[in-house]
């Protein structure tokens, strides 16, 4: 029987929200992870690589999902300092429950070569590349192997910000000034980290037609409110008799919520967003499910302007996207628009970058919680094997 799951290559920079992207991809029943590559971004490459291997260990996937080491800096720019004010010194500050990695990253082959080998081996039109950190690895992959562009099903990117009421989301305020971006007033971090890579991907005449972009305008609709944190902590049954308030149903759930607590504080302190931190990166994973038939595993995204009048059939929207590449990192911090994206709505029927306007959040949270439950079950099976073998466990 053939494997009908969607194969994806996940390129990431863990990162609090990357943790949930990895978990969603690893345990969604319609997704098969081919591999994970790491990139600089939320922390240094050394730290994001360690974090990826630790996360996979925490969900009992370290022996089944390989990790490869990617780029430590942008394609054509000097190294940048990671955003420690958001993710902390390690990139995953806020918990002591992350385990030591059981399996190290693979160092015998560069990340983009490993990605190419895995992707080209998939049937044409089936595999996705998902990038949730800086886009350096993704751009380098398609620059070196342009034959992958007609071969893949799609490219899903988390990055950018449009503003101008593209969605009702609150993008935040810093020093009393409303923001579009999250790293500068105009630029989102993943784009600014390597604007040349972003420009290559988003303006490529063929690749752009296969690209989904999930900007802050969408991710800031997906806030991990207190209600969502309780769902993650206790499961859908909620706090039950015999459970300790504030203590997770499992160690994994406790770890996830501790990460969210740290993320929530930094978002409240830096951006004034107090309802809960946005969960950016899992949405780029969820976007690959758009081709699924209707059912419990699909997470619907909305691809039209909700302001379309009643009785008028909504048109599927596609965009021509531009990226401002002029200026250095320092220029951007001083007020330049380096890393800002623009999007021009294309005429109906014309192909371009897909930028959703929103998603079914109730379904998203339900599906994510189901993936956490599957990870809990995998962890319990792994613990039982250790117990039977006489290996000491923490619980």
Rosetta blueprint (number, residue, H / E / L):
1 X L
2 X L
3 X L
4 X L
5 X L
6 X E
7 X E
8 X E
9 X E
10 X E
11 X E
12 X E
13 X L
14 X L
15 X L
16 X H
17 X H
18 X H
19 X H
20 X H
21 X H
22 X H
23 X H
24 X H
25 X H
26 X H
27 X H
28 X L
29 X L
30 X L
31 X E
32 X E
33 X E
34 X E
35 X E
36 X E
37 X E
38 X E
39 X L
40 X L
41 X L
42 X L
43 X L
44 X L
45 X H
46 X H
47 X H
48 X H
49 X H
50 X H
51 X H
52 X H
53 X H
54 X H
55 X H
56 X H
57 X H
58 X H
59 X L
60 X L
61 X L
62 X L
63 X L
64 X L
65 X L
66 X L
67 X E
68 X E
69 X E
70 X L
71 X L
72 X L
73 X L
74 X L
75 X L
76 X L
77 X L
78 X L
79 X L
80 X L
81 X L
82 X L
83 X L
84 X H
85 X H
86 X H
87 X H
88 X L
89 X L
90 X L
91 X L
92 X L
93 X L
94 X L
95 X L
96 X L
97 X L
98 X L
99 X L
100 X L
101 X L
102 X L
103 X L
104 X L
105 X L
106 X E
107 X L
108 X L
109 X L
110 X L
111 X H
112 X H
113 X H
114 X H
115 X H
116 X H
117 X H
118 X H
119 X H
120 X H
121 X L
122 X L
123 X L
124 X L
125 X L
126 X L
127 X L
128 X E
129 X E
130 X E
131 X E
132 X L
133 X L
134 X L
135 X L
136 X H
137 X H
138 X H
139 X H
140 X H
141 X H
142 X H
143 X H
144 X H
145 X L
146 X H
147 X H
148 X H
149 X L
150 X L
151 X L
152 X L
153 X L
154 X E
155 X E
156 X E
157 X E
158 X E
159 X L
160 X L
161 X L
162 X L
163 X L
164 X L
165 X L
166 X L
167 X L
168 X L
169 X L
170 X L
171 X L
172 X L
173 X E
174 X E
175 X L
176 X L
177 X E
178 X E
179 X L
180 X L
181 X L
182 X L
183 X L
184 X L
185 X L
186 X L
187 X L
188 X L
189 X H
190 X H
191 X H
192 X H
193 X H
194 X L
195 X H
196 X H
197 X H
198 X H
199 X H
200 X H
201 X H
202 X H
203 X H
204 X L
205 X L
206 X L
207 X H
208 X H
209 X H
210 X H
211 X E
212 X E
213 X E
214 X E
215 X L
216 X H
217 X H
218 X H
219 X H
220 X L
221 X L
222 X L
223 X E
224 X L
225 X L
226 X H
227 X H
228 X H
229 X H
230 X H
231 X H
232 X H
233 X H
234 X H
235 X L
236 X L
237 X L
238 X L
239 X L
240 X L
241 X L
242 X L
243 X L
244 X L
245 X L
246 X L
247 X L
248 X L
249 X L
250 X L
251 X H
252 X H
253 X H
254 X H
255 X H
256 X H
257 X H
258 X H
259 X H
260 X H
261 X H
262 X H
263 X H
264 X H
265 X H
266 X H
267 X H
268 X H
269 X H
270 X H
271 X H
272 X L
273 X L
274 X L
275 X L
276 X L
277 X L
278 X E
279 X L
280 X L
281 X L
282 X H
283 X H
284 X H
285 X H
286 X H
287 X H
288 X H
289 X H
290 X H
291 X H
292 X L
293 X L
294 X L
295 X L
296 X L
297 X L
298 X L
299 X L
300 X L
301 X E
302 X E
303 X L
304 X L
305 X L
306 X L
307 X L
308 X L
309 X L
310 X L
311 X L
312 X L
313 X L
314 X L
315 X L
316 X L
317 X L
318 X L
319 X E
320 X E
321 X E
322 X E
323 X E
324 X L
325 X L
326 X L
327 X L
328 X L
329 X H
330 X H
331 X H
332 X H
333 X H
334 X L
335 X L
336 X L
337 X L
338 X L
339 X L
340 X L
341 X E
342 X E
343 X E
344 X E
345 X E
346 X L
347 X L
348 X L
349 X L
350 X L
351 X L
352 X L
353 X E
354 X E
355 X L
356 X L
357 X L
358 X E
359 X E
360 X L
361 X H
362 X H
363 X H
364 X H
365 X H
366 X H
367 X H
368 X H
369 X H
370 X H
371 X H
372 X H
373 X H
374 X H
375 X H
376 X H
377 X H
378 X H
379 X H
380 X H
381 X H
382 X H
383 X H
384 X H
385 X H
386 X H
387 X H
388 X H
389 X H
390 X L
391 X L
392 X L
393 X L
394 X L
395 X L
